Amino acid sequence: MPRHVAVILDGNRRWARAHRRDLAGGYGRGGEKVREVLGWCERAGIGFVTLWALSLDNLRRPEEEVTPILDAVVSTVEELAAERRWRIRPVGHTRALPAHFAARLRAAAEATTGVPGPTVNIAVAYGGRQELLDAVNDLLATEEGRAQAQAGLTEELLGRHLYTRGQPDPELIIRTSGEQRLSGFMPWQSAYSELYFCDVPWPDFEEADLHRALEAFASRSRRFGR
């Protein structure tokens, strides 16, 4: 069983079009699915889950499209935090978000700091290249960090400044809705991740789909390049 499963929540827009719903309705249904999937992961004993809800590139869409989607995503995070079953951690370039949305995400994370349950990373305004830039800039932001970098940049040193620092890398990455690419998702952490692609859009993802992904993971021989 993987310790850390990451999921690219793809297909909310397609689901909304197929069901004649607006985008906010599609993402709202996707938010309901998040709670279900986290429950399944919890029962399976998975301690870390990362959900990529909204990319940094998505924020470049028209404001009238992005705002209701952001509201749906952040409202889902707040509802998860209110249950106090999971330790919520927003991961992403959150300074790119409108200030009130970023504040709501921070508040949700702070409200679950002491929760002993599984850790759930919510990737909002996430871009893989941006994460690496943020890690380097964070490292170089202090005199101590600059001295460490000058002495020799190592994988361990840079890893301590990633969004997911202190967590195991995802052993399994699932992408829904049929696309077979990572689109820049966790480029550092996914070096040895097993990839699983399924055709169903995220709002239609079911427990059987998760179990198929976990069974596929269990059947693979992870050799880490050796």
Secondary structure, 3 states (H helix, E strand, C coil): CCCEEEEECCCHHHHHHHCCCCHHHHHHHHHHHHHHHHHHHHHHCCCEEEEEEEECHHHHCCHHHHHHHHHHHHHHHHHHHHHCCCEEEEECCHHHCCHHHHHHHHHHHHHCCCCCCCEEEEEEEECHHHHHHHHHHHHCCCHHHHHHHHHCCCHHHHHCCCCCCCCCCCCEEEECCCCCCCCCCCCCCCCCCEEEECCCCHHHCCHHHHHHHHHHHHHCCCCCCC
